[in-house]
Amino acid sequence: MSPALQPLRSAGPSASFPPRTGARFGIPPRPGFGAPPPPPPPPAAPPKPAPVVTFRFPQAQLDKLIKEALAEDIAEGDPTSQALFPPRLKARAKLVANEDGVLAGLPVFKRVLELVDKNITFEARATDGMALAGGQLVARVSGPALSVLLAERTALNFIQHLSGIATQTAKFANAVKGTKTRILDTRRTTPGMRFLEKYAVEVGGGMSHQRTLADRLVGTEAHLALSDGVASIVRTLKKAHPGKRIELTVTNMNELEQALLARVNMVMLDNFPPGQVRQAIALIQGRAKVEVSGKVGLDNARAYALAGVDYISVSQLTQSVKAFDLSLRISR
C-alpha cells in the first residue's frame, strides 16, 4: 500500500482521528550481570475503527441521478446481449480493485443494481473510506446475466469516479498530515453530481467548503472587478448580512491589507507562491483564517501547509480527477 493512500475516513469538518501512540523504547540489562529478563510487552490493543462518513442523501435525489445515467447508457436496450444470451442465464461477478486507492461510492454501485433488477444480489466485501490494495475484492454480484450486463457500465462509472476523488483527496490529506492545514474542495464539480463528489472528498479525508452560493458570503476576484474595491464589498455585505462571516479572495498584498482593515473573517490567497504566503501570514497575525488556492499540487501542498495556512482548496479533486481502476469480472 502506497504511503500516500493510508486509510482516511472523515466525518466532515468535525471529524476527529485517533492520535498516534509512540513506541516504547527500553534498554535491556547487559547479559552476565544477573539482572532478570524484562517482562514481555503487553499485547497491543486492537486498533480503533476510524470515523466514517455517513452516506445519507434523499433517496429520490440519488435515484433521479442514477435513472438519468441508466437511460443515457441503455436507451433502447442491449441488442447484443439479448441476441447472445437467454433471459434465464445467470451470471456471477466480482468487483475488484486494480490499483491502490480509497473506496467511495459503493452504496451508489449497489443502488444501480437494485434499480436495474431487484433480483440481482449484492455482497459487500469492503466499505467506503477503506484503503484498497490492487487485486482486492470489493464486492460479489450475482443475478440474471442480462440485468448484470445492463447495469455494469453505469455502476462502474459512478464508483470509479467517486473512488478517484477519494483517492486523490487522500493523497493531498496525507501530504499535509501533521500540520493544522485541512484540504477543501471547491464548487468546480460535475453538474448534477456535486452532492456525491463532495461526499467522496469527505471520504478521502477532505472537507466540503461551499455546497451552494447561499452557504456563505464569499467575495471573489469577479466581485472585486465589478465593485469599488475591498472596503466597498465588505461594507455592503456587512450591512446586508449583519453578523455573518465574510470570506474574501485577494490576489496581492495590497488587497490583503485592505481586507484586514475591513476585518473580514477569512482571506483566500489566490495564486500566492509559498514564500509570499509566509509574508502574508506574518502580516495577518491571526486576525483572519487563511486559505490558499491556485497552483497547489501534491508537489508543493506541504510547503503551503508549513507556511501556516489553515486551508488549501484544491479544484482538481473534483474537476480533473483520474478515475480509479475497478473492474467487474463476470463469469457464469
N, C-alpha and C positions, 0 to 999 in steps of 0.2 A: 504494500500500500504506500503510495507516494506521501511524503510528509505534508504536502500541501493539501491533502484530502483526508485529514483526520476527521472522525465523526463530529459533525457540528449540528446540533439541534437547537433551534431558537424558539422561544415563545414570544417573539416580537420585542418591542422596545424595553419591556420589563423583564426580559429573560435573565436568569442568573445561572452561572455554571459552577459546578463543584470545584473548589480550589484544589490545585495540585498539592500533594504532600511530598515533602522532601525525603529522600532516603536517609536511613540512619547509618552513620559510619562509626565503627569502633576499632580499636587496636587490640588484637588478641594477645594474651600473655605469651612471652617468649618461652619456647619449649625448654624443659630441663630445670625450670625454677619452681616446680611443684604447684603451680597455680592450677586450679581446676579448669577444665574446658568451659568456655562460655555456654550458657544455655541456648538451645536452638531458638531462632527467632519465632515469634508468634505467627500463625498463618495470616496471610494477607486478607483483609476484609474484602468481600465481593464488591466490585465497582458499583456505584450508584447509577441508576439509569439517567441519561441526560434529559433535560426538559424537552418536551415535544410540542411542536406547533400543531394546534388542533385544526383539522380540515373541517371547517364549518362554514358552509355557504348556503344560501337559499337554493333548495333543490330545483326550483323552476329556473333559476338563473343558469345553473350548471347544465341542466337538461336542454335548455334552449340552445346553448352554445354547442353541445355535443350533437344535437339533432341537425343543426345547420352544417356542421362539419361532415356528418354522415351523408346528408343529402348532396353535398358538394362532391363527395367521392363516389357514392353509389349511383346517383342519378337514376337511370332506368334499370339498374340491376347489374348482375355479373354474368353475362352470357358465356364467358369462357368456362367458369367453374360449373355453371348449370349444365353445360354440354358434356363436361367430363365426368361429373360425379352424380350419383343418385341422391335424392333427399335423405335417404336412410343412413348414408355413410357417416360414421363417427370419426372424429379427429381428436388427437391429444396434442398438446403443445407445451413447451417450456419457455418462459420469458427469462432470458439470460443476459447479464451484463457482459459486454465485450471489452470493457476497459475499466480502470479505476475511476470512481466518482461518487457523487452523493445522490441518492434516490429522492425524487419528488414526483408526485402525480400518480401514484399507484391507485388511489381511490378513483381518479378520473378514468384510468385504464379499465378498472373494474366496471365502472358505470357505463362505459361504451359497450362492453359486452352485454350488460343487462338490457340496455335499450335495443340492441340488435336482436337478442333472443334470450328469454328468461331460462331457457333450457341449457344455456352454457354455464358450466360450473367453474368456479374460480377459487384457487387456494393460494393465499399469500405466503411467501417464504421470507419476506423482508418487509420493512416499514419505511415510510417517508422519513428522511433525515439520517438513514443508515448509510455509512460509508461502505461502498461496494468495491469488491476486487474483480478484476477481469475473470470471466468464467463462472461467476457466482450465480446461482439460481435465485430468481426473484419471485417467480410465481409459476403455478401449474394451471393449465386451462384444458377443459375437455367439453365436447358437445358436438352438435351437428356440424359436419365439415363445412357445408355451405355457409352457415352462420359465422363460424370462426373466420373463414376467409373474407366475408363481408366486413367484419369488424377489425380485422388485423391492422390495416394501414392507418385508419383513423386513431385507433387506440395507441399505436406506436408513435404517431405524430405528436400526440399530447404528452406522453410520458418521456419521450426523448427530448422534447423542447424544454419541459419543466425541469427535468434532471440536469440538462445542460446549464440552466440558470442556477440551480442549486450548487452544482459543481463549481462553476466559475465564482459564485459568491463565496463558497468555502475557501477557495484559493486566496481571495482578497482578505477574508476574515483571518486566515492564518498568517497572511503577510504582515498584519498589524497586531498580531497576538502579543500580549504582554504590555500593550500600551492602553491608554484610555480611549483611543480612537475607535469609532464604530463605522461600519460600512453602510451607506444608504443607497437605496435605489432612486430612480427618477420617474417622471411621467412619460418618459420615452418608451412606451410599451406598445405591444401589438394591439391594434383596435379590437375591442371585444374581449380581450384576454387579460386585461390589467389585473383583475382580481386573482386570477390563477398565477400570473407571473410574479406578483408581489408576494403571494403565499410561498412560491418557490424560493424567492430571495430570503424570506424569513427562515425557511427550512435549512438553507445553506449557512445561516449564521449572520445574515444582514438584518437591516431594519427597513421597514417601509416608511418612507418620508412623507410624501404628499399623495394621497389617493385621488383627490379631486381638487379643483381650483378653490372650492369652498372650505377646504380643510384648514387653511391657514393664510395669513397675509404675507405674500412673498413678492417683493418688488424686484423685477428683473431688469436686464440690460435694455429690453424693449420699452419698459416703463420709463426708464431714465431718458431714452431717446425721444419719448413723446411728452415729457413733462418739463418743468422748470428746474429740475435738479433734485438732489438728495433731500435737502431740507423741505422742499415743497411736497415731495412724496410722503415723507414721514409725517409732516404736519397734517396733511389731508387724511391720511389713513388713521391717525390717532383721533381726529375729530369724528370720522365716520364710524370707527370701531373702537371706542374708548376702552382701555384695559386689555385689549387683545395684543398678543405678541406679534412683533413685526420683524420679518427677516428681509434683508436687502442684499442684492448682488452688487459687488463692487469690482471694478476692473483695474484700479490703480490706487496708489497710496492716498492721493488727494480725495478720491471718493470715500475711501475708508475713514479718513479723518472727519469728513462731513457726517458720515453715518454714526460715528462715535459721539460727535457733538449733538446729533439728533436723538441719541440714546435708543438706538434700535436694540432689539434683544439678541439678534443673531446676524452675522455677516457671512456671506458666501464669497470667498476669494476666487474669482474666476480666472483661470489660466495663470495663476501666480506660480513661478518656479519655487522649489523648496527653500532656496536662500531668501527670496523675498517674503515667503511665508513666515520665516523666523523673524524678519524685521517687523512684519505685521503683528505677530504675536506679542512682541516686545512693546509695540505701540498700544495694543488693545488692553493689555494688563488685566485680563479677566473681566472687562466691562461688558463683554458680549460673548456668546458662544461662537465658535469658529468652524465653518465648513469650507472645504476646498473642492473644486471641481475643475474639469478641463482635461488637461493632458496627464491624467493619472492612470498608470498601468501597474501591472504586477511588479515591474522592474523598479518603480520608484514609490510605490504606496507606503512602504515602511519609512522612507525618508520624510515623507509628509507627516506620518504619524509621530515620528521622533521630533519633528519640529514643534509639536504640541497642539495640533488641531483636534477638535472634538469629533468631527465627522468628515468622511470622504464620500462624496456622492459619485457614483460610477454608472454612466449611462449604458456602457457596454454589457452590463449584467443582463439587460433585457433587450437591448437594441440590436446587437450584432453577435449574439452568443452562438457558440457551436453546439449543435445537437449532440446529446450524449448517446453513445453507441449501445443500443439494446436490440436484441433480435427475438422474434417469436419463432421458435423452432418447432415446426408442425410435423406430426407423424400420424400413422393410422393406429 
